[in-house]
Amino acid sequence: MSWLTNLARPEIANLKSYEHAVWDPALERMHANELPWRALGDNTDAGLNRYPEPQPRELIARLSALYDVAPNCVLAGRGSDEMIDLLVRVFCRAGEDSVLICPPTFGMYAVSARIQNAQVVSIPLQADQGFALDEQAVLAADAKLIFLCSPNNPTANLLDEAAVLRIAAHFEGRALVVMDEAYIEFADRPSIARHIGAAPQLAVLRTLSKAHGLAGARCGTLIANPEVIGLLRKVISPYAIPQLTVEAALRLLQAPQLAVMRSRVEEVRREREKLSAALRQLPNTIRVWPSAANFVLAEFHDVDRALSRSRAAGLLIRDVRTQPGLGKALRISVGTPEQNDRLLEALK
């Protein structure tokens, strides 16, 4: 009996997945009801008149190399949002199971849970301890999925990795602990995915949207035990990743492009520290929290004034005052040096 038997929805465990058209690029296609001609202007490698390969092997191989995990531990989809939705649908029975979140945090965990009619258990991060996990409260809770985010959005701090591993060990056989590492490239820490072999109840979300500059391509990755990946492959749509996304990702995950990515990450980190230091000097600023991401969280005496001044300078920053404990806070993405300077000048 699989260790997932008591975790996954039984109807998903027993589901016979959709049988998509056989993929064999060595043969000419007359089996998938596609138009045999390309559309005018279609200059893609494979042709947009053809369905893309389900879970494209070359892309999965490239992602597994990028994240230093085995290919059978990788599932690719339309951003982390799709992975979050799939996890909730696979593991949570409507009206019965729960998802645990630690606000303030990324909003899609709770949204996906509520769409599935799963309960949301909320255990706030401890603001007086730098938005640290309330480990004991999490250990005392009951949930099928535990969503954690590190660096956390919108607070920008790293969670204690040892605490996360203790939580994963505590919930072995009872819950899946999902670590969202959308911003990990901007932090001084390796991915927690290196522990999945010893902790199969741990899963990790990664994305090409942030450090790789591919937010518009929509390509996210779930890294998990192969049995978890197998379950989600039953539910994910047959042609989840558009051909345009596949080809863009394969081009931009080659060595020269990865070198550019790393240099840009370093520039963002330098600008992040400059921006944080300058914000702290402004009279309207209450506090700027330490950041391990590509954004900073700042609190202001007059938040509306800061918002209006940034808009007057042609810049949008994120109002996060509706999140628990962030009644005077704004989230500011690190921009180009010119954008950062323009924002600082406006906020003076």
Buried (B, 14 or more C-beta within 10 A) or exposed (E): EEEBEEBBBEEBBEBEEEEEBEBEEEEEBEEEEBEEEBEEEEEBEBBBBBBBBBBBEEBBEBBBEBBEBEBEBBBBBBBBBBBBBBBBBBBBBEEEBBBBBBBBBBBBBBBBBEEBEBBBBEBBBBBEEEBBBBBEBBEEBEBBBBBBBBBBBBBBBBBBBEBBBBBBEBBEEEBBBBBBBBBBBBBEEEBBBEBBEEBBBBBBBBBBBBBBBBEEBBBBBBBBBBBBBBBBBBBBEBBBBBBBBBBBBBEBBEEEEBEEBEEBBEEBBEBBBBBBEBBEEBEBBEEBBBBBBBBBBBBBEEBEEBBEBBEEBEBEBBBBBEBEBBEBBBBBBBBEEEBBBBBBEBBE
